Amino acid sequence: YYYKSDIVGYTARTFVDIVKPKYWSSHPADFVFNLDNQKPDWKFVVVCEGAFDAMSIDGVSVSGAEISDIQAEQIDRLQREVILIPDFDKTGKKTIDRAIELGWSVSFPLWAETCKDVNEATNKYGKLFVLKSILQSKETNRLKIELRKKKLWA
């Protein structure tokens, strides 16, 4: 994890199912992963739950399902459209609720039915397809976001 080009933390992941926890991380509280790599001329920022998801599409990560006020403020300071792409598991609903509170867009791509997160979709379909699908399936209307969320987790 970098902040202003200095290393401030790390994340490691196991690929062995019997090892718990699956992730081991050390980073500052309320850290937004990959914020340093956001370019000033980009029109949007894609917010993911996990660091590997963010790295897959050059987005940012809040390192879990919780989005703190400090993280939201850091992301909003980029002054561009914010699009949340949640993990499509139990935690995703909570992240969507927080995005609605913050007035952010939420994306519901077609691959959400077959892939649990951005990283899995990128490995399966490729970065450009996944990023395009996130942009094309973003929703800005609060009511429509709620309806899409209910449909996914019905």
Salt bridges, closest charged atoms under 4 A:
ASP58 OD2 - LYS127 NZ 2.58
GLU66 OE2 - LYS94 NZ 2.44
ASP69 OD1 - ARG98 NH2 2.46
GLU73 OE2 - ARG77 NH2 3.09
GLU81 OE1 - LYS138 NZ 2.81
ASP97 OD1 - LYS149 NZ 2.38
GLU101 OE1 - ARG98 NH1 3.08
ASP117 OD2 - LYS116 NZ 2.89
GLU146 OE1 - LYS149 NZ 3.30
